[in-house]
Amino acid sequence: MGVMMRPTVSLQRFAFPAGELLISLAILVSCAGGPASRAEKQPPSGGAVQTETTKPTPEQGHSAAVPEKKPTTEQLLAPLPQLLEKGDYRGALGVFDSLDPAVAEKSDIRLLKASVLVSAGQADGARKIVQGIIDGDGQNTEALYVLSTIEEAAGREKEQQALLERIVSINPKEDRALAALGTLTYRHRVYKTAEAYFDKSLAANPKNGEALIGKARIRWQYQDPKGAEGLLNQAIAEYPRWAAPLVERARVYREAGFLKEALTDLDTAKALDGGNYWVAIDRGNVLLDLGNKAEALKEFDRAHQLDPKNFLSYVYSAGIRDEQGDYAGAERDYAALASLKPDYYFAFEGLGTLKIKDGQWAEAKDAFLQAYVRSGGKSNYALLAALCWLHTGKTADLRTFLEKVLTQVKRETTEWYMLRLYYEQSGDTDISVRIDTEKNANTRARMLYYLAQYYDIKGNKTLADKYFLRVRDLGRQSILEWRLNEWALEGRKL
């Protein structure tokens, strides 16, 4: 493989920021029926509430004190957006403790608290609240919607879909449920159905952010970049402090080759949502496209910090460090990648390759054995594991391993004969002739490398040097063995 493996990244669904969550539930709060009357409630602008002071009666006289007004429910809840934007979930949950107990028990306020609990990662507490509301009112679409987000966070897609469909059966114009159904369908690449859901959502609410982004993704799939850009422009105008549409537009720009415009959008997204892992990944990719590997590496390292359990950032950072000659750092990143994503066998390939460079033959053998198993039995990994095995001098189980491998490789091929050489430890003259008649130049170069290694293990330095140099003469730089061969030549001062 090439050093830098760059898999296709699936489009990540970004959650609405905390402020948008509160906006979506604002109507619930305004109907909460707290102790204050509608005339006393804080206006949507968040400005100070102007109330008329009651004049004292003649009997009271001017010295009578005016009763101090208690804060309204809306005033008590007002700090929530800022607290959530800062990620201060403890402070946000503490706001609910300041409410009058009777107000705090209202279903709308409990739903708001459940939504904050979801954002805080306390799904069990949120589920308990929401399920209690649904048990009392199975038609409460707000509660059903919050429960659907809990199921989504838990990865329970079937349960999420069932809840969303239940919401739409109660209210066919519930735009959030329709948009979420569109996103679910999009993930399964049923694009026409997904677009129909997004269209229904936008018909009910032309400002639904998830639907705007979802439809933009569909337009991009249908190779309509202008349509996608227009929808994302609308989402950005409606939600200027939401990073998701900026990230999506940056993806459109990047694919269209407008890298500077993509980077500008991602810079803005980073300023808005610096803790977003996918902003770091996308920004790192654009910087790579621009040839700025140093800054790209900083973004991928930042992504490690943001989500240490996500493997993708290590794919990029390991590759960059490997290319730059930071082999210790690359080895560390490959090891992390292998631990996080064991089925990504290229991580074991990278790890084994660097272990060979370090002369750590036992560790290299183990890495290539993992690569062999997890790749579904790629024979070049078997050869690499075998040569490392021979270098260790502890070959008790090698023949058993190669017996199995030989049954899975096409007989009479040059590779099959090379595996048999490693198995029988004889027949090198015959394999040399076969290599010379091999028509595939890549295969010829690879087999020459393994023959050189065989002679090196046997202590025949002259023949080993001869075949290492023949590999270089073929100039097949795209194969993994070329890199290993260059290190061997370097070590032998050839």
C-alpha positions in Angstrom: 0.0 0.0 0.0 1.0 3.6 -0.2 1.9 5.1 3.2 -1.1 7.4 3.3 -4.4 5.5 3.4 -7.3 7.9 2.8 -10.6 6.1 3.1 -13.8 7.7 2.1 -15.4 9.5 5.0 -19.2 9.1 5.3 -21.1 12.3 5.8 -21.5 12.8 9.5 -24.8 14.0 10.9 -24.1 17.0 13.1 -26.3 17.5 16.1 -28.1 20.9 16.5 -26.3 23.2 18.9 -27.7 23.7 22.3 -29.2 27.1 21.4 -31.2 25.5 18.5 -32.5 22.8 20.9 -33.8 25.5 23.2 -35.4 27.3 20.3 -37.2 24.2 19.2 -38.7 23.9 22.7 -39.3 27.6 23.3 -43.0 27.2 22.6 -43.2 24.6 25.3 -41.6 26.9 27.8 -43.8 29.8 27.0 -46.8 27.6 27.7 -45.4 26.2 30.9 -47.9 28.2 33.0 -45.4 29.3 35.6 -46.3 31.7 38.5 -46.0 34.7 36.3 -48.8 35.9 34.0 -48.3 36.3 30.3 -48.0 40.1 30.7 -45.1 39.5 33.1 -43.1 37.1 30.9 -39.8 38.0 29.4 -40.1 38.9 25.7 -38.4 36.7 23.2 -35.7 39.3 22.6 -34.4 38.7 26.1 -34.7 42.4 27.1 -35.8 43.6 30.5 -39.5 43.2 31.2 -41.3 46.4 31.7 -44.1 46.1 34.3 -46.4 48.7 35.7 -45.8 49.5 39.4 -49.0 49.4 41.5 -49.5 52.8 43.2 -50.0 52.7 47.0 -53.5 53.4 48.2 -54.2 56.3 50.5 -54.5 53.9 53.4 -51.0 52.5 52.7 -49.3 55.8 52.3 -46.2 56.5 50.4 -44.1 54.5 52.9 -45.7 51.2 52.0 -43.2 48.8 50.4 -43.9 47.4 46.9 -43.9 43.6 47.0 -40.8 42.2 45.3 -41.6 40.3 42.2 -40.3 36.8 41.8 -38.4 35.9 38.6 -40.5 34.4 36.0 -39.9 30.9 34.6 -38.5 32.4 31.4 -36.1 34.6 33.4 -34.9 31.6 35.4 -34.4 29.6 32.2 -32.7 32.4 30.3 -29.1 31.4 31.2 -29.6 27.9 29.6 -28.5 28.8 26.0 -25.2 30.3 27.2 -24.5 27.5 29.7 -25.1 24.9 27.0 -23.1 26.7 24.4 -20.1 26.6 26.9 -20.8 22.9 27.6 -21.5 23.7 31.2 -24.1 20.9 31.7 -23.8 20.9 35.4 -24.7 24.6 35.5 -27.5 24.0 33.0 -29.1 21.2 35.0 -28.7 23.4 38.1 -31.0 25.9 36.5 -33.9 23.5 36.9 -33.3 23.3 40.7 -34.1 27.0 40.9 -37.6 26.5 39.5 -40.7 26.4 41.7 -41.4 22.7 42.4 -44.8 22.9 40.8 -43.4 24.4 37.6 -40.5 21.9 37.5 -43.0 19.1 37.5 -44.8 20.3 34.4 -44.3 18.0 31.4 -42.9 20.7 29.2 -40.2 21.7 31.7 -39.4 18.0 32.4 -39.0 17.5 28.6 -36.6 20.5 28.5 -34.6 19.0 31.3 -34.6 15.6 29.5 -33.2 17.3 26.4 -30.4 18.9 28.5 -29.6 15.5 30.0 -29.3 14.0 26.5 -26.8 16.7 25.6 -25.0 16.0 28.8 -24.7 12.3 27.9 -27.0 11.2 30.7 -29.3 9.1 28.6 -30.7 7.0 31.4 -31.9 10.0 33.4 -33.5 11.5 30.3 -35.2 8.2 29.3 -36.7 7.9 32.7 -38.2 11.4 32.5 -39.5 11.0 29.0 -40.9 7.5 29.5 -42.9 8.8 32.5 -44.4 11.5 30.3 -45.3 9.1 27.5 -46.8 6.6 30.0 -49.2 9.4 31.0 -49.8 10.7 27.5 -49.0 8.4 24.5 -49.9 11.2 22.1 -47.3 13.7 23.3 -45.2 14.1 20.2 -42.6 16.3 22.0 -41.9 13.5 24.4 -41.8 10.9 21.6 -39.4 13.1 19.7 -37.0 13.5 22.6 -37.2 9.7 23.2 -36.3 9.2 19.5 -33.1 11.3 20.0 -32.2 9.1 23.1 -32.6 6.0 20.9 -30.5 7.6 18.2 -27.7 8.3 20.7 -27.8 4.7 21.9 -27.5 3.5 18.3 -31.0 1.8 18.4 -32.0 2.8 14.9 -35.1 0.5 14.6 -36.5 1.9 17.8 -35.7 5.5 16.7 -37.5 4.9 13.4 -40.5 3.4 15.0 -40.9 6.4 17.3 -40.5 8.9 14.4 -43.1 7.0 12.4 -45.4 7.1 15.4 -45.0 10.9 15.6 -45.8 11.4 11.9 -48.9 9.2 12.3 -50.1 11.5 15.0 -49.0 14.7 13.3 -48.1 14.3 9.6 -46.6 17.8 9.5 -44.1 17.3 12.4 -41.1 18.7 10.5 -38.4 17.4 12.9 -39.6 13.8 12.8 -39.9 14.0 9.0 -36.4 15.4 8.7 -35.0 12.7 11.0 -36.7 10.0 8.9 -35.1 11.6 5.9 -31.6 11.4 7.5 -32.2 7.7 8.5 -33.2 6.9 4.9 -30.3 8.8 3.5 -27.9 6.7 5.6 -29.3 3.6 3.8 -28.7 5.4 0.4 -32.4 5.3 -0.5 -32.1 8.9 -1.9 -35.4 9.4 -3.5 -37.3 8.4 -0.4 -35.0 10.5 1.8 -35.5 13.5 -0.4 -39.3 13.1 -0.2 -39.0 13.2 3.6 -36.9 16.3 3.5 -39.3 18.0 1.1 -42.3 17.2 3.4 -40.3 18.6 6.4 -39.5 21.8 4.5 -43.1 22.2 3.4 -44.1 22.1 7.0 -41.2 24.3 8.1 -39.0 25.9 5.4 -36.4 26.7 8.1 -35.8 23.2 9.3 -32.0 23.0 9.5 -31.7 19.3 9.3 -33.9 19.1 6.3 -32.0 21.8 4.5 -28.7 20.0 5.0 -30.3 16.7 4.2 -31.7 17.9 0.9 -28.4 19.5 0.1 -26.7 16.2 0.5 -29.2 14.6 -1.9 -28.7 17.4 -4.4 -24.9 16.7 -4.2 -25.5 13.0 -4.7 -27.5 13.9 -7.8 -24.5 16.0 -9.0 -26.3 19.3 -8.5 -23.7 21.3 -6.6 -25.4 24.6 -7.2 -28.6 23.3 -5.7 -26.7 21.9 -2.8 -24.9 25.2 -2.3 -28.1 27.2 -2.4 -29.7 25.0 0.3 -26.7 25.3 2.5 -26.5 29.0 2.0 -30.1 29.2 3.3 -29.2 27.1 6.3 -26.2 29.2 7.1 -28.3 32.4 6.8 -31.0 31.0 9.1 -28.5 29.5 11.7 -25.3 31.7 11.6 -24.0 30.2 14.8 -24.5 26.6 13.7 -21.3 24.8 12.4 -23.0 21.9 10.5 -24.1 23.7 7.3 -20.7 25.4 7.1 -19.0 22.0 7.3 -21.4 20.6 4.6 -20.8 23.5 2.3 -17.0 23.1 2.8 -17.4 19.5 1.6 -19.2 20.7 -1.5 -16.5 23.3 -2.1 -13.7 20.8 -1.5 -15.1 18.2 -3.9 -15.6 20.9 -6.5 -11.9 22.0 -6.1 -12.6 25.3 -4.3 -10.1 24.5 -1.5 -9.6 28.1 -0.2 -13.4 28.6 0.1 -13.7 25.2 1.9 -11.0 26.2 4.4 -12.7 29.6 5.1 -15.9 27.8 5.9 -14.1 25.3 8.2 -12.2 28.1 9.9 -15.6 29.7 10.8 -17.0 26.3 11.9 -13.9 25.8 14.1 -14.5 29.2 15.7 -18.2 28.3 16.3 -17.7 24.7 17.5 -14.1 24.1 18.4 -14.9 20.8 20.1 -16.3 19.2 17.0 -14.2 16.2 16.0 -15.5 16.3 12.4 -14.6 19.9 11.9 -11.0 18.9 12.8 -11.0 16.0 10.4 -12.4 17.9 7.5 -10.1 20.9 8.1 -7.1 18.5 8.2 -8.2 17.0 4.9 -8.5 20.3 3.2 -5.1 21.4 4.5 -3.6 18.1 3.2 -5.2 18.9 -0.2 -3.5 22.3 0.0 -0.1 20.7 0.7 0.1 22.0 4.2 0.9 18.7 6.0 2.3 20.4 9.1 -1.0 22.2 9.9 -3.0 19.2 8.8 -1.2 17.1 11.4 -2.0 19.6 14.1 -5.7 19.2 13.2 -5.6 15.4 13.3 -3.7 15.6 16.6 -6.4 17.9 17.9 -9.0 15.4 16.7 -7.2 12.7 18.9 -7.8 14.9 21.9 -11.5 15.6 21.0 -12.4 12.0 20.5 -9.7 9.6 21.6 -11.9 6.6 20.7 -12.4 7.5 17.1 -9.9 5.7 14.8 -10.1 7.9 11.7 -7.8 10.7 12.9 -5.0 8.1 13.5 -5.3 6.9 9.9 -4.2 10.4 8.7 -1.7 11.2 11.5 0.1 7.9 11.2 0.4 8.3 7.4 1.8 11.9 7.7 4.3 11.0 10.4 5.4 8.0 8.4 5.9 10.1 5.3 7.9 12.7 7.3 10.2 10.1 8.8 8.8 10.4 12.4 8.8 6.7 12.7 8.4 6.6 16.4 5.4 8.8 16.2 4.0 6.9 13.3 4.5 3.6 15.1 2.6 5.0 18.1 -0.3 6.1 15.9 -0.4 2.8 14.0 -0.6 1.0 17.4 -3.5 3.2 18.5 -5.2 2.7 15.2 -4.9 -1.1 15.4 -6.3 -1.0 18.9 -9.2 1.2 18.0 -10.0 -0.4 14.7 -8.7 -4.0 14.5 -10.4 -4.8 11.3 -8.5 -2.0 9.5 -5.7 -4.3 8.6 -3.6 -1.5 7.1 -2.8 -0.4 10.6 -1.1 -3.8 11.3 0.7 -3.5 7.9 2.1 -0.1 8.9 3.0 -1.3 12.4 4.7 -4.4 11.0 6.6 -2.4 8.4 8.1 -0.1 11.0 8.9 -3.0 13.4 11.0 -4.5 10.5 12.8 -1.2 10.2 13.6 -1.4 13.9 14.7 -5.1 13.6 11.9 -6.1 16.0 11.2 -9.3 14.2 8.9 -11.0 16.7 6.7 -7.9 17.0 6.7 -7.5 13.2 5.7 -11.2 12.8 2.7 -10.7 15.2 1.6 -7.6 13.3 1.7 -9.3 9.9 -0.1 -12.3 11.2 -2.9 -10.0 12.3 -2.9 -8.3 8.9 -3.1 -11.7 7.3 -6.1 -12.8 9.3 -8.0 -9.5 9.2 -7.4 -9.0 5.5 -9.1 -12.3 4.7 -5.9 -14.1 3.9 -3.8 -11.8 1.7 -0.8 -14.0 0.9 1.8 -11.2 0.9 1.1 -10.7 4.6 1.8 -14.5 5.1 5.1 -14.1 3.4 6.0 -11.1 5.5 5.0 -12.9 8.6 7.1 -16.0 7.5 10.3 -14.0 6.8 9.9 -12.2 10.2 9.3 -15.6 11.8 12.5 -17.0 10.3 14.5 -14.0 11.5 13.4 -14.7 15.1 14.9 -18.2 14.9 11.8 -19.6 16.8 10.1 -21.4 13.9 8.4 -24.3 15.7 4.9 -23.3 14.5 5.9 -21.8 11.1 5.5 -24.9 9.1 2.0 -25.5 10.5 1.1 -21.9 9.5 2.5 -22.2 6.0 0.8 -25.6 5.4 -2.5 -23.8 5.8 -1.5 -20.8 3.6 -0.3 -23.1 0.8 -3.7 -24.6 0.4 -5.2 -21.1 -0.1 -2.9 -19.8 -2.7 -3.2 -20.7 -6.4 -0.8 -23.5 -7.2 2.0 -23.1 -9.7 2.2 -19.4 -9.3 5.5 -17.7 -8.4 4.1 -16.7 -5.0 3.0 -20.3 -4.3 6.6 -21.5 -5.0 8.0 -18.8 -2.8 5.8 -19.9 0.1 6.9 -23.5 -0.5 10.6 -22.3 -0.4 9.9 -20.8 3.1 8.1 -24.0 4.1 10.7 -26.5 2.9 13.8 -24.3 3.3 15.1 -25.7 0.0 14.5 -25.2 -3.8 16.0 -21.7 -4.1 17.5 -22.4 -7.5 14.2 -23.4 -9.0 12.4 -20.3 -7.6 15.1 -18.0 -9.0 14.4 -19.3 -12.5 10.7 -18.9 -12.0 11.1 -15.3 -10.9 13.1 -14.5 -14.0 10.2 -15.8 -16.2 7.5 -13.9 -14.2 5.6 -11.6 -16.5 4.2 -9.3 -13.8 6.9 -6.7 -12.9 5.4 -6.0 -9.4 5.3 -9.7 -8.6 8.8 -10.2 -9.9 10.1 -7.4 -7.7 8.3 -8.7 -4.7 9.5 -12.2 -5.1 13.1 -11.0 -5.6 12.8 -9.3 -2.2 11.7 -12.5 -0.5 14.4 -14.4 -2.1 17.0 -11.8 -0.9 15.6 -12.1 2.6 15.8 -15.9 2.4 19.5 -15.8 1.5 20.1 -13.2 4.3 18.5 -15.4 6.9 20.6 -18.3 5.6 23.7 -16.2 6.0 24.6 -15.9 2.3 25.4 -12.2 2.2 26.6 -12.2 -1.4 23.4 -13.6 -2.9 21.3 -11.5 -0.5 23.0 -8.3 -1.7 22.6 -9.4 -5.4 18.8 -9.8 -5.1 18.2 -6.7 -3.0 20.0 -4.7 -5.7 17.9 -6.4 -8.4 14.7 -5.2 -6.6 16.0 -1.7 -6.8 16.8 -2.0 -10.5 13.1 -2.8 -11.2 12.0 0.5 -9.7 8.6 -0.7 -8.6 8.1 2.0 -6.0 4.3 1.4 -5.5 4.8 -1.9 -3.7 5.3 -2.3 0.0 8.4 -4.5 -0.5 10.2 -1.6 -2.3 10.3 0.4 0.9 11.4 -2.6 2.9 14.1 -3.3 0.3 15.4 0.3 0.4 15.8 0.0 4.2 17.6 -3.3 3.7 20.0 -1.6 1.2 20.5 1.3 3.5 21.4 -1.0 6.4 23.8 -2.9 4.2 25.3 0.3 2.9 24.6 -0.6 -0.7 
